[in-house]
Amino acid sequence: MMETHKRPVASNSDMNNNDIIHLSKKKSILDTMKKSFSVGQIKELHMLNFMCHKYFSIQFHPTHMQIVTGVNGSGKSTIANAVCLCLGAQARTTGRTSNVQSFIRKGETSAQLTIILANEGPEAYKPEVYGKEIQIIRRIGSRKSGYKILGANHRIMSTRKETIDEIIQALSISPENPLCVLHQEVAKTFLISSDSTKKYQFYMKVSQLDQIKQAYEQGVCTVRLLTQRVNTMKEKHVEMLRRLEPLEQEVKKIELRRNYEEKRHLLEVELIAARADQARQELLEVHNNLDQVQSTKDDIDAQTIENNNKIYEIDQIVANYLIEKNDFEKDTYGLNELLSYFSKQKQKIQHSIHRHRQDREDYRKVLTEIELEQIYLQKQMDKYENLNHQSDDIDQQRLEVDREISTEQEKQIELDKIMIALNNDMRANNENILQKQTTMDFLKDELKQRQQNLDELIKINQDRTKVYGTWMSDCLKSIQNDERFHKKPLGPIGNYVHCIDSHWSYAIEKHLASIMSSFICSDNHDEAILLEILSSYAFDCRPPIYIRAYSSKVHDISGTLKRIRAVNLLPIYDVLKIDNITVECALIDIKQIEATILIENLEPVKELRQNKILRWERIDGKVKQVVEAWTFDGTNIKFDKTFRIYTNEKQPIKYFLTNNIQSLSMEELEVDIKLSYSQIEDINSSMQELKGTRQTIADAMNQTNISIANNKTKINELMKKLDHLNGIMPIIVDCSLSDLQEKAKSYLITYTETVRKYDEAKEKEDEHVRQIADLTENYENTIKKIDFKTHQYDLLIESINAQQSNRYEIKQKLKNLKKKSTETNARIRECKNLLKQLTKQQSKKPKITAIITRCVRDIQNELDAINNYIRANEDTYEKRREIINKYRTERDAAKEYKQTYERCYQQIEYLKQFINKRQEGFLTIAEQHQYYLRIKFQNLMKTYYFDDCDIKIDHKKEQLELIIKKDQRHPALLSGGERSISTFCFLLALWQSIYQPFRLLDEIDIYMDNEKRNSSLEILYQNSLYYSSSQHIIFTPQAIDFQYWNKLNVPVFNMPTPKRYNQEID
């Protein structure tokens, strides 16, 4: 009967099919079916997207027999499969497939099964939880499946499969047992199979005798394992006795030791008495030795004090030298700055001199032109006076000469313009050459300064290397020449660190002093080699060594620096220049140079503490907290909870200098020097080109001067001719005499002003020449001072090195004296201890009860022999007691262990007897079960008119045979239908083996003819009456007489043909 999706309700059709013929609708059947469901019987079954059904529901009745009929492919077997899978059975139990996902309807992604079981009556399972119905839902997905168990009011009680197992066990349901659900494939195989072994296995499974058999077989295996364990215990007891033998020997040795210890005590008393006399003699010798050693110690102490005084004096001298050295460095730095200033001033003055020279040249040319114009005007004025005396012919000649003169003058003007242009080109070329020369002089001065800086830096580096010890230079050479290193060590670290601001040199040195002499190695192998090299040079103090991987990039400290700079503070990192990335990473990790700040004095400290600007609200892994600060005079401030300030007496700077030369690296200076040489070469080549151009211009100027001279000669000749003509005949002029006089007057004023400017330019040039001479003299004097200071500096360095070498030698002497003093003190202590012991021994005055006949050596030899034996077998009272107790414990344990495994033997014998009885009980049960099975089988076979039938079961061979005879025919001559009837009767006979609330039989009559099929259904009906407490649901594809079974109150369900997936698509 078809129902809706949520709660099944009676319907005439389902979602995937058509009408369902349900004969239970007839009132005659409904009136007669008043029986209620028994516990565990099926009430309803719902399928969604399961196999051929899209949605299907069916209701069952509490009658003892129900029939589901339909053509092949209508989905009858689907009901049995759904019941089996919904109750938790595995997919292979259906005989179709082992993959539960293959039951999902084609074209769908999931399926759902719902079964409702009755839970009424006194045997109901947890009725207070589940009520009168237990509803189990199984959802099958494309990847996994799940369960839901619904109780009263449709509440979900559980989703665990174990809960379903508990329910079906309590309701006596076995979905994987063929007596509960006999699937179509299993029925076909069972009906046509003639294998006696498979029938035996089927019989043992459905009767559950295999569980009893497995139980006693497991008991036999358990007895076998226990027997093996007891044998192992017996072997272990033998081993325990074997281990007990050495303890017996130890106990015997303990008894022997006790005798030796008593004898040793007597010998020790005798030895003390013999040594008393010997001690008195040794006491006098020790007194004498102590006096000699004490005298030696006094001499060593006096020498030590003297050498310490010498070292103190040397330290004072070196401190004074270092102060003087710092003064020299400051003076040298100031003189170098003065040299640079003189060079710049000299260049400026040279530029001014060149400019004044050009101005004087221009003024000279203007004066020349004015003089020419004045001469010309004077001639014009003379000509004007003779104007009335000239004749017409002479006038004509004069005009022609004038024209020639005008032409030549125009030519002269053109040549003058060319000459002026050449002069301008020459002046520009000279200016370029002068500028190049000035630049080259500046570069040479700068190159000289850089070379001096490089030499000074080399000396500084040598001095800085010697700061770490006079042996450091040789040690570094040995390190560089040693080829055993994987990677060359870095060090001393101070060689890679430079302070770019000398104001903070002292503070930074105080902060980094502990690490400046350290070395860095890449691994333990390099460390061992470096220790070997350092040990050969450093005797008293060896530099520390850090092992760390060489870094390729600097740590990211931008977050810390950003926060410190944001509050206008200066971290140490900003005033350092570090030449190596690994050294920089080491200083960041060890000395936290990015998180240590520099302050001028202690005044802002209180403000920093009160404002708490150094306490970041949130610190991530890349930002460090500022916990330390330094002032320029070396005062240290700790920004921790106690807020401590440490002051110290200022000492000479050891590692850093007070000028900024150390901020430059030798590599940078060498690069700058190479660059200066390259620039000087470029300027030289450019100057050569300019000089070549100047020579070309000079040649052109010479040629032009020749043309000008020739032209002037011709003009002079024409002027002479014109003068001659003027002398013969007056010349007519274009202007008046007053105009000529005015022009001459203006030329005179211009000439006078130009002369004044020329004199001023010459005076300025002379003044600049004097200034440049003074600058040159000052420059040379400064160079001499620098050379003098450099010489004094070298002498001072030699003195410092000599004093340090002397100090090192005294240190070595002190070290030897200290070693001797230590040895002398040890000897004094040894003598005093010996004197104390001898005095103590002498003061005891042992009582000699007998005369000593043996010497100390004989007594000592005998005592040593006893002591050697005791030491060879040395132990304590606790150890001896432990050995004795251990012996007793293991002896008692072995005895107890023997009693234990003997008791185990007895228990195993009892267990063997129990298992034998259980095996006999299994055989008795099997025989009884076989007897009732045979009787039931024979009675069923008689209904089909079989004469002599029997069942033969051989448990040893695990075989089951059905003996069938009819009309005295041989079993091999029986038809397939007759053999199917025998198997059918055998199956019915097995029903009495186990109780099931319901039984589903799928096409058990498939190989029978119509006559046998009808009789088989009647026999099923009769047997179902006998087992009326169970539901018997029969699936058959054959036609059914509905009226006949209706009279017997047997509901019949007719399965319609479902719509397949392809039909739905059409």
Solvent accessible surface area in square Angstrom, and as a share of the most:
residue,aa,sasa,rsa
1,M,33,0.15
2,M,0,0.00
3,E,8,0.04
4,T,78,0.45
5,H,97,0.43
6,K,187,0.79
7,R,93,0.34
8,P,13,0.08
9,V,87,0.50
10,A,56,0.44
11,S,41,0.26
12,N,99,0.51
13,S,47,0.30
14,D,14,0.07
15,M,115,0.51
16,N,3,0.02
17,N,13,0.07
18,N,79,0.40
19,D,97,0.50
20,I,13,0.07
21,I,93,0.47
22,H,11,0.05
23,L,22,0.11
24,S,5,0.03
25,K,101,0.43
26,K,91,0.39
27,K,161,0.68
28,S,66,0.43
29,I,1,0.01
30,L,87,0.44
31,D,88,0.46
32,T,77,0.45
33,M,29,0.13
34,K,175,0.74
35,K,96,0.41
36,S,77,0.50
37,F,38,0.16
38,S,32,0.20
39,V,24,0.14
40,G,0,0.00
41,Q,0,0.00
42,I,0,0.00
43,K,29,0.12
44,E,21,0.09
45,L,0,0.00
46,H,12,0.05
47,M,1,0.00
48,L,42,0.21
49,N,22,0.11
50,F,0,0.00
51,M,44,0.19
52,C,18,0.11
53,H,1,0.00
54,K,69,0.29
55,Y,3,0.01
56,F,3,0.01
57,S,0,0.00
58,I,1,0.01
59,Q,48,0.21
60,F,6,0.03
61,H,27,0.12
62,P,13,0.08
63,T,14,0.08
64,H,28,0.12
65,M,0,0.00
66,Q,0,0.00
67,I,0,0.00
68,V,0,0.00
69,T,9,0.05
70,G,7,0.06
71,V,89,0.51
72,N,116,0.60
73,G,40,0.39
74,S,0,0.00
75,G,9,0.08
76,K,6,0.02
77,S,13,0.08
78,T,4,0.02
79,I,0,0.00
80,A,1,0.01
81,N,2,0.01
82,A,0,0.00
83,V,0,0.00
84,C,0,0.00
85,L,0,0.00
86,C,0,0.00
87,L,1,0.00
88,G,9,0.09
89,A,3,0.02
90,Q,88,0.39
91,A,8,0.06
92,R,163,0.60
93,T,28,0.16
94,T,1,0.01
95,G,41,0.40
96,R,106,0.39
97,T,44,0.26
98,S,92,0.59
99,N,77,0.40
100,V,22,0.13
101,Q,44,0.20
102,S,67,0.43
103,F,5,0.02
104,I,24,0.12
105,R,7,0.03
106,K,141,0.60
107,G,57,0.55
108,E,66,0.29
109,T,106,0.62
110,S,23,0.15
111,A,2,0.02
112,Q,54,0.24
113,L,0,0.00
114,T,10,0.06
115,I,0,0.00
116,I,1,0.01
117,L,0,0.00
118,A,0,0.00
119,N,2,0.01
120,E,52,0.24
121,G,50,0.48
122,P,146,0.92
123,E,139,0.62
124,A,19,0.15
125,Y,37,0.14
126,K,92,0.39
127,P,71,0.44
128,E,137,0.62
129,V,43,0.25
130,Y,11,0.04
131,G,18,0.17
132,K,148,0.63
133,E,52,0.23
134,I,0,0.00
135,Q,22,0.10
136,I,0,0.00
137,I,25,0.13
138,R,20,0.07
139,R,128,0.47
140,I,0,0.00
141,G,7,0.07
142,S,79,0.51
143,R,225,0.82
144,K,163,0.69
145,S,42,0.27
146,G,34,0.33
147,Y,24,0.09
148,K,94,0.40
149,I,0,0.00
150,L,19,0.09
151,G,9,0.08
152,A,34,0.27
153,N,131,0.67
154,H,104,0.47
155,R,132,0.48
156,I,95,0.48
157,M,62,0.28
158,S,21,0.13
159,T,83,0.48
160,R,132,0.48
161,K,81,0.34
162,E,90,0.40
163,T,14,0.08
164,I,0,0.00
165,D,56,0.29
166,E,89,0.40
167,I,0,0.00
168,I,20,0.10
169,Q,146,0.65
170,A,55,0.43
171,L,7,0.03
172,S,52,0.33
173,I,6,0.03
174,S,30,0.19
175,P,8,0.05
176,E,75,0.34
177,N,10,0.05
178,P,15,0.09
179,L,3,0.02
180,C,0,0.00
181,V,4,0.02
182,L,1,0.01
183,H,5,0.02
184,Q,32,0.14
185,E,65,0.29
186,V,43,0.25
187,A,1,0.00
188,K,51,0.21
189,T,75,0.43
190,F,14,0.06
191,L,8,0.04
192,I,113,0.57
193,S,26,0.16
194,S,104,0.67
195,D,61,0.31
196,S,22,0.14
197,T,49,0.28
198,K,116,0.49
199,K,24,0.10
200,Y,7,0.02
201,Q,104,0.46
202,F,23,0.10
203,Y,0,0.00
204,M,7,0.03
205,K,100,0.42
206,V,0,0.00
207,S,12,0.08
208,Q,58,0.26
209,L,5,0.03
210,D,38,0.20
211,Q,110,0.49
212,I,55,0.28
213,K,26,0.11
214,Q,112,0.50
215,A,35,0.27
216,Y,21,0.08
217,E,76,0.34
218,Q,125,0.56
219,G,18,0.17
220,V,53,0.30
221,C,64,0.38
222,T,56,0.33
223,V,11,0.06
224,R,128,0.47
225,L,102,0.51
226,L,59,0.29
227,T,38,0.22
228,Q,100,0.44
229,R,161,0.59
230,V,5,0.03
231,N,64,0.33
232,T,81,0.47
233,M,37,0.17
234,K,102,0.43
235,E,121,0.54
236,K,101,0.43
237,H,16,0.07
238,V,73,0.42
239,E,67,0.30
240,M,26,0.12
241,L,83,0.42
242,R,128,0.47
243,R,121,0.44
244,L,14,0.07
245,E,105,0.47
246,P,79,0.49
247,L,21,0.10
248,E,69,0.31
249,Q,101,0.45
250,E,65,0.29
251,V,36,0.21
252,K,129,0.55
253,K,87,0.37
254,I,3,0.02
255,E,89,0.40
256,L,79,0.39
257,R,9,0.03
258,R,98,0.36
259,N,94,0.48
260,Y,71,0.27
261,E,46,0.20
262,E,122,0.55
263,K,96,0.41
264,R,66,0.24
265,H,115,0.51
266,L,126,0.63
267,L,11,0.05
268,E,67,0.30
269,V,88,0.51
270,E,46,0.20
271,L,8,0.04
272,I,99,0.50
273,A,10,0.08
274,A,14,0.11
275,R,100,0.36
276,A,12,0.09
277,D,78,0.40
278,Q,82,0.36
279,A,3,0.02
280,R,107,0.39
281,Q,128,0.57
282,E,61,0.28
283,L,24,0.12
284,L,125,0.62
285,E,108,0.49
286,V,8,0.04
287,H,82,0.37
288,N,90,0.46
289,N,71,0.37
290,L,27,0.13
291,D,96,0.50
292,Q,122,0.54
293,V,3,0.02
294,Q,75,0.33
295,S,63,0.41
296,T,65,0.38
297,K,43,0.18
298,D,77,0.40
299,D,84,0.44
300,I,12,0.06
301,D,49,0.26
302,A,60,0.47
303,Q,88,0.39
304,T,36,0.21
305,I,106,0.54
306,E,95,0.42
307,N,14,0.07
308,N,72,0.37
309,N,80,0.41
310,K,86,0.37
311,I,16,0.08
312,Y,139,0.53
313,E,101,0.45
314,I,10,0.05
315,D,53,0.27
316,Q,83,0.37
317,I,64,0.33
318,V,17,0.10
319,A,26,0.20
320,N,89,0.46
321,Y,54,0.21
322,L,39,0.19
323,I,97,0.49
324,E,75,0.33
325,K,21,0.09
326,N,28,0.14
327,D,69,0.36
328,F,21,0.09
329,E,2,0.01
330,K,113,0.48
331,D,61,0.32
332,T,15,0.09
333,Y,81,0.31
334,G,36,0.35
335,L,26,0.13
336,N,10,0.05
337,E,90,0.40
338,L,70,0.35
339,L,9,0.05
340,S,46,0.30
341,Y,117,0.44
342,F,21,0.09
343,S,8,0.05
344,K,101,0.43
345,Q,46,0.20
346,K,69,0.29
347,Q,30,0.14
348,K,123,0.52
349,I,18,0.09
350,Q,41,0.18
351,H,77,0.34
352,S,19,0.12
353,I,14,0.07
354,H,30,0.14
355,R,128,0.47
356,H,15,0.07
357,R,130,0.47
358,Q,29,0.13
359,D,49,0.26
360,R,52,0.19
361,E,64,0.29
362,D,52,0.27
363,Y,56,0.21
364,R,115,0.42
365,K,47,0.20
366,V,60,0.34
367,L,23,0.12
368,T,60,0.35
369,E,89,0.40
370,I,10,0.05
371,E,74,0.33
372,L,95,0.47
373,E,72,0.32
374,Q,49,0.22
375,I,95,0.48
376,Y,91,0.35
377,L,5,0.03
378,Q,96,0.43
379,K,65,0.28
380,Q,28,0.12
381,M,33,0.15
382,D,64,0.33
383,K,15,0.06
384,Y,65,0.25
385,E,122,0.55
386,N,63,0.32
387,L,43,0.21
388,N,139,0.71
389,H,139,0.62
390,Q,20,0.09
391,S,50,0.32
392,D,122,0.63
393,D,104,0.54
394,I,19,0.10
395,D,20,0.10
396,Q,95,0.42
397,Q,87,0.39
398,R,10,0.04
399,L,70,0.35
400,E,79,0.36
401,V,4,0.02
402,D,38,0.19
403,R,139,0.51
404,E,85,0.38
405,I,10,0.05
406,S,53,0.34
407,T,82,0.48
408,E,17,0.07
409,Q,59,0.26
410,E,110,0.49
411,K,112,0.47
412,Q,19,0.09
413,I,91,0.46
414,E,97,0.43
415,L,21,0.10
416,D,53,0.27
417,K,114,0.48
418,I,85,0.43
419,M,28,0.13
420,I,79,0.40
421,A,51,0.39
422,L,26,0.13
423,N,22,0.11
424,N,61,0.31
425,D,71,0.37
426,M,28,0.13
427,R,55,0.20
428,A,49,0.38
429,N,8,0.04
430,N,38,0.19
431,E,73,0.33
432,N,64,0.33
433,I,15,0.08
434,L,45,0.22
435,Q,103,0.46
436,K,65,0.28
437,Q,60,0.27
438,T,6,0.04
439,T,55,0.32
440,M,11,0.05
441,D,45,0.23
442,F,65,0.27
443,L,16,0.08
444,K,94,0.40
445,D,44,0.23
446,E,51,0.23
447,L,19,0.09
448,K,88,0.37
449,Q,39,0.17
450,R,54,0.20
451,Q,70,0.31
452,Q,46,0.21
453,N,21,0.11
454,L,16,0.08
455,D,63,0.33
456,E,24,0.11
457,L,3,0.01
458,I,59,0.30
459,K,59,0.25
460,I,2,0.01
461,N,39,0.20
462,Q,96,0.43
463,D,15,0.08
464,R,8,0.03
465,T,15,0.08
466,K,64,0.27
467,V,35,0.20
468,Y,24,0.09
469,G,18,0.18
470,T,58,0.34
471,W,34,0.12
472,M,0,0.00
473,S,39,0.25
474,D,76,0.39
475,C,0,0.00
476,L,37,0.18
477,K,128,0.54
478,S,34,0.22
479,I,3,0.01
480,Q,106,0.47
481,N,114,0.58
482,D,24,0.12
483,E,149,0.67
484,R,116,0.42
485,F,19,0.08
486,H,121,0.54
487,K,106,0.45
488,K,70,0.30
489,P,9,0.05
490,L,22,0.11
491,G,8,0.08
492,P,0,0.00
493,I,0,0.00
494,G,0,0.00
495,N,43,0.22
496,Y,53,0.20
497,V,0,0.00
498,H,9,0.04
499,C,0,0.00
500,I,72,0.37
501,D,54,0.28
502,S,33,0.21
503,H,82,0.37
504,W,21,0.07
505,S,0,0.00
506,Y,11,0.04
507,A,0,0.00
508,I,0,0.00
509,E,14,0.06
510,K,65,0.28
511,H,11,0.05
512,L,0,0.00
513,A,44,0.34
514,S,82,0.53
515,I,1,0.01
516,M,0,0.00
517,S,29,0.19
518,S,0,0.00
519,F,2,0.01
520,I,0,0.00
521,C,0,0.00
522,S,26,0.17
523,D,44,0.23
524,N,106,0.55
525,H,82,0.37
526,D,0,0.00
527,E,43,0.19
528,A,61,0.48
529,I,11,0.06
530,L,0,0.00
531,L,56,0.28
532,E,101,0.45
533,I,14,0.07
534,L,0,0.00
535,S,54,0.35
536,S,71,0.46
537,Y,55,0.21
538,A,9,0.07
539,F,114,0.48
540,D,82,0.43
541,C,93,0.56
542,R,129,0.47
543,P,13,0.08
544,P,62,0.39
545,I,33,0.17
546,Y,68,0.26
547,I,76,0.39
548,R,53,0.19
549,A,81,0.63
550,Y,55,0.21
551,S,33,0.21
552,S,103,0.67
553,K,157,0.67
554,V,51,0.30
555,H,69,0.31
556,D,83,0.43
557,I,16,0.08
558,S,69,0.44
559,G,22,0.22
560,T,1,0.01
561,L,11,0.06
562,K,152,0.64
563,R,88,0.32
564,I,0,0.00
565,R,120,0.44
566,A,79,0.62
567,V,43,0.25
568,N,140,0.72
569,L,31,0.15
570,L,54,0.27
571,P,0,0.00
572,I,0,0.00
573,Y,53,0.20
574,D,42,0.22
575,V,8,0.05
576,L,16,0.08
577,K,51,0.22
578,I,29,0.15
579,D,69,0.36
580,N,39,0.20
581,I,70,0.36
582,T,5,0.03
583,V,0,0.00
584,E,18,0.08
585,C,0,0.00
586,A,0,0.00
587,L,0,0.00
588,I,3,0.01
589,D,65,0.34
590,I,68,0.35
591,K,41,0.18
592,Q,68,0.30
593,I,0,0.00
594,E,0,0.00
595,A,2,0.01
596,T,3,0.02
597,I,0,0.00
598,L,6,0.03
599,I,10,0.05
600,E,81,0.36
601,N,61,0.31
602,L,74,0.37
603,E,144,0.65
604,P,45,0.28
605,V,4,0.02
606,K,136,0.57
607,E,100,0.45
608,L,12,0.06
609,R,127,0.46
610,Q,125,0.56
611,N,82,0.42
612,K,131,0.56
613,I,62,0.31
614,L,8,0.04
615,R,131,0.48
616,W,29,0.10
617,E,182,0.81
618,R,200,0.73
619,I,71,0.36
620,D,85,0.44
621,G,87,0.84
622,K,136,0.58
623,V,12,0.07
624,K,64,0.27
625,Q,48,0.21
626,V,2,0.01
627,V,65,0.38
628,E,26,0.12
629,A,0,0.00
630,W,21,0.08
631,T,1,0.01
632,F,73,0.30
633,D,58,0.30
634,G,0,0.00
635,T,10,0.06
636,N,10,0.05
637,I,0,0.00
638,K,57,0.24
639,F,16,0.07
640,D,48,0.25
641,K,196,0.83
642,T,95,0.55
643,F,32,0.13
644,R,109,0.40
645,I,75,0.38
646,Y,98,0.37
647,T,100,0.58
648,N,64,0.33
649,E,149,0.67
650,K,124,0.53
651,Q,115,0.51
652,P,58,0.36
653,I,27,0.14
654,K,104,0.44
655,Y,22,0.08
656,F,4,0.02
657,L,13,0.06
658,T,35,0.20
659,N,8,0.04
660,N,64,0.33
661,I,8,0.04
662,Q,0,0.00
663,S,17,0.11
664,L,67,0.33
665,S,8,0.05
666,M,55,0.24
667,E,116,0.52
668,E,69,0.31
669,L,4,0.02
670,E,74,0.33
671,V,94,0.54
672,D,44,0.23
673,I,15,0.07
674,K,145,0.61
675,L,94,0.47
676,S,0,0.00
677,Y,112,0.43
678,S,51,0.33
679,Q,69,0.31
680,I,16,0.08
681,E,116,0.52
682,D,88,0.46
683,I,20,0.10
684,N,60,0.31
685,S,61,0.40
686,S,30,0.19
687,M,9,0.04
688,Q,116,0.52
689,E,126,0.57
690,L,32,0.16
691,K,77,0.33
692,G,39,0.38
693,T,66,0.39
694,R,80,0.29
695,Q,110,0.49
696,T,90,0.53
697,I,21,0.11
698,A,28,0.22
699,D,74,0.39
700,A,39,0.30
701,M,29,0.13
702,N,86,0.44
703,Q,116,0.51
704,T,13,0.07
705,N,65,0.34
706,I,97,0.49
707,S,38,0.25
708,I,17,0.08
709,A,54,0.41
710,N,93,0.48
711,N,7,0.04
712,K,88,0.37
713,T,74,0.43
714,K,101,0.43
715,I,19,0.10
716,N,82,0.42
717,E,102,0.46
718,L,18,0.09
719,M,16,0.07
720,K,142,0.60
721,K,109,0.46
722,L,2,0.01
723,D,68,0.35
724,H,120,0.54
725,L,7,0.03
726,N,11,0.06
727,G,66,0.63
728,I,89,0.45
729,M,4,0.02
730,P,5,0.03
731,I,3,0.02
732,I,113,0.58
733,V,26,0.15
734,D,152,0.79
735,C,49,0.29
736,S,45,0.29
737,L,56,0.28
738,S,66,0.43
739,D,78,0.40
740,L,6,0.03
741,Q,89,0.40
742,E,116,0.52
743,K,101,0.43
744,A,30,0.24
745,K,124,0.53
746,S,55,0.35
747,Y,54,0.21
748,L,102,0.51
749,I,110,0.56
750,T,63,0.37
751,Y,58,0.22
752,T,82,0.48
753,E,69,0.31
754,T,10,0.06
755,V,50,0.29
756,R,111,0.40
757,K,81,0.34
758,Y,50,0.19
759,D,67,0.35
760,E,73,0.33
761,A,8,0.06
762,K,90,0.38
763,E,115,0.51
764,K,111,0.47
765,E,10,0.04
766,D,56,0.29
767,E,72,0.32
768,H,37,0.16
769,V,63,0.36
770,R,133,0.48
771,Q,69,0.31
772,I,28,0.14
773,A,56,0.43
774,D,80,0.41
775,L,24,0.12
776,T,46,0.27
777,E,102,0.46
778,N,64,0.33
779,Y,40,0.15
780,E,88,0.40
781,N,62,0.32
782,T,5,0.03
783,I,32,0.16
784,K,136,0.58
785,K,118,0.50
786,I,8,0.04
787,D,80,0.42
788,F,113,0.47
789,K,46,0.19
790,T,49,0.28
791,H,105,0.47
792,Q,51,0.23
793,Y,13,0.05
794,D,44,0.23
795,L,85,0.42
796,L,11,0.05
797,I,21,0.11
798,E,106,0.48
799,S,39,0.25
800,I,9,0.04
801,N,35,0.18
802,A,60,0.47
803,Q,41,0.18
804,Q,46,0.21
805,S,47,0.30
806,N,67,0.34
807,R,76,0.28
808,Y,64,0.24
809,E,96,0.43
810,I,10,0.05
811,K,74,0.31
812,Q,42,0.19
813,K,117,0.50
814,L,22,0.11
815,K,84,0.35
816,N,81,0.41
817,L,16,0.08
818,K,146,0.62
819,K,132,0.56
820,K,110,0.47
821,S,19,0.12
822,T,76,0.44
823,E,90,0.40
824,T,9,0.05
825,N,43,0.22
826,A,44,0.34
827,R,133,0.49
828,I,12,0.06
829,R,137,0.50
830,E,115,0.52
831,C,19,0.11
832,K,108,0.46
833,N,82,0.42
834,L,72,0.36
835,L,29,0.14
836,K,146,0.62
837,Q,100,0.44
838,L,7,0.03
839,T,68,0.40
840,K,125,0.53
841,Q,77,0.34
842,Q,61,0.27
843,S,74,0.48
844,K,133,0.57
845,K,158,0.67
846,P,47,0.30
847,K,189,0.80
848,I,97,0.49
849,T,137,0.79
850,A,66,0.51
851,I,155,0.79
852,I,60,0.30
853,T,120,0.70
854,R,87,0.32
855,C,65,0.39
856,V,31,0.18
857,R,175,0.64
858,D,64,0.33
859,I,0,0.00
860,Q,45,0.20
861,N,85,0.44
862,E,55,0.25
863,L,8,0.04
864,D,49,0.25
865,A,63,0.49
866,I,11,0.06
867,N,24,0.13
868,N,79,0.40
869,Y,65,0.25
870,I,10,0.05
871,R,137,0.50
872,A,85,0.66
873,N,40,0.21
874,E,113,0.51
875,D,24,0.13
876,T,78,0.45
877,Y,135,0.51
878,E,123,0.55
879,K,95,0.40
880,R,32,0.12
881,R,85,0.31
882,E,108,0.48
883,I,23,0.12
884,I,20,0.10
885,N,64,0.33
886,K,99,0.42
887,Y,37,0.14
888,R,119,0.44
889,T,86,0.50
890,E,47,0.21
891,R,109,0.40
892,D,77,0.40
893,A,40,0.31
894,A,3,0.02
895,K,135,0.57
896,E,111,0.50
897,Y,47,0.18
898,K,88,0.37
899,Q,85,0.38
900,T,41,0.24
901,Y,16,0.06
902,E,77,0.35
903,R,128,0.47
904,C,40,0.24
905,Y,70,0.27
906,Q,104,0.46
907,Q,114,0.51
908,I,8,0.04
909,E,83,0.37
910,Y,128,0.49
911,L,55,0.27
912,K,77,0.32
913,Q,101,0.45
914,F,115,0.48
915,I,10,0.05
916,N,81,0.41
917,K,139,0.59
918,R,108,0.40
919,Q,69,0.31
920,E,108,0.49
921,G,28,0.27
922,F,3,0.01
923,L,75,0.37
924,T,65,0.38
925,I,79,0.40
926,A,0,0.00
927,E,116,0.52
928,Q,101,0.45
929,H,32,0.14
930,Q,32,0.14
931,Y,121,0.46
932,Y,129,0.49
933,L,0,0.00
934,R,79,0.29
935,I,71,0.36
936,K,44,0.19
937,F,0,0.00
938,Q,47,0.21
939,N,76,0.39
940,L,11,0.06
941,M,1,0.00
942,K,121,0.51
943,T,75,0.44
944,Y,10,0.04
945,Y,172,0.66
946,F,4,0.02
947,D,77,0.40
948,D,85,0.44
949,C,6,0.04
950,D,32,0.17
951,I,2,0.01
952,K,121,0.51
953,I,17,0.09
954,D,45,0.23
955,H,34,0.15
956,K,193,0.82
957,K,142,0.60
958,E,72,0.32
959,Q,65,0.29
960,L,0,0.00
961,E,83,0.37
962,L,26,0.13
963,I,61,0.31
964,I,10,0.05
965,K,80,0.34
966,K,32,0.13
967,D,97,0.50
968,Q,158,0.70
969,R,88,0.32
970,H,120,0.53
971,P,47,0.29
972,A,77,0.60
973,L,125,0.62
974,L,8,0.04
975,S,60,0.38
976,G,39,0.38
977,G,19,0.18
978,E,21,0.10
979,R,116,0.42
980,S,3,0.02
981,I,0,0.00
982,S,2,0.01
983,T,3,0.02
984,F,0,0.00
985,C,0,0.00
986,F,0,0.00
987,L,3,0.01
988,L,0,0.00
989,A,0,0.00
990,L,0,0.00
991,W,5,0.02
992,Q,72,0.32
993,S,29,0.19
994,I,31,0.16
995,Y,103,0.39
996,Q,1,0.00
997,P,0,0.00
998,F,0,0.00
999,R,3,0.01
1000,L,1,0.00
1001,L,4,0.02
1002,D,1,0.00
1003,E,5,0.02
1004,I,3,0.02
1005,D,3,0.01
1006,I,50,0.25
1007,Y,87,0.33
1008,M,7,0.03
1009,D,80,0.42
1010,N,105,0.54
1011,E,131,0.59
1012,K,40,0.17
1013,R,17,0.06
1014,N,86,0.44
1015,S,34,0.22
1016,S,2,0.01
1017,L,4,0.02
1018,E,76,0.34
1019,I,19,0.10
1020,L,2,0.01
1021,Y,25,0.09
1022,Q,109,0.49
1023,N,8,0.04
1024,S,0,0.00
1025,L,77,0.39
1026,Y,158,0.60
1027,Y,35,0.13
1028,S,47,0.30
1029,S,55,0.36
1030,S,1,0.01
1031,Q,0,0.00
1032,H,1,0.00
1033,I,0,0.00
1034,I,1,0.00
1035,F,0,0.00
1036,T,0,0.00
1037,P,30,0.19
1038,Q,51,0.23
1039,A,103,0.79
1040,I,18,0.09
1041,D,87,0.45
1042,F,62,0.26
1043,Q,131,0.58
1044,Y,86,0.33
1045,W,10,0.03
1046,N,28,0.14
1047,K,167,0.71
1048,L,52,0.26
1049,N,55,0.28
1050,V,1,0.01
1051,P,0,0.00
1052,V,2,0.01
1053,F,2,0.01
1054,N,41,0.21
1055,M,7,0.03
1056,P,22,0.14
1057,T,82,0.47
1058,P,3,0.02
1059,K,93,0.39
1060,R,94,0.34
1061,Y,70,0.27
1062,N,96,0.49
1063,Q,104,0.46
1064,E,70,0.32
1065,I,115,0.58
1066,D,154,0.80
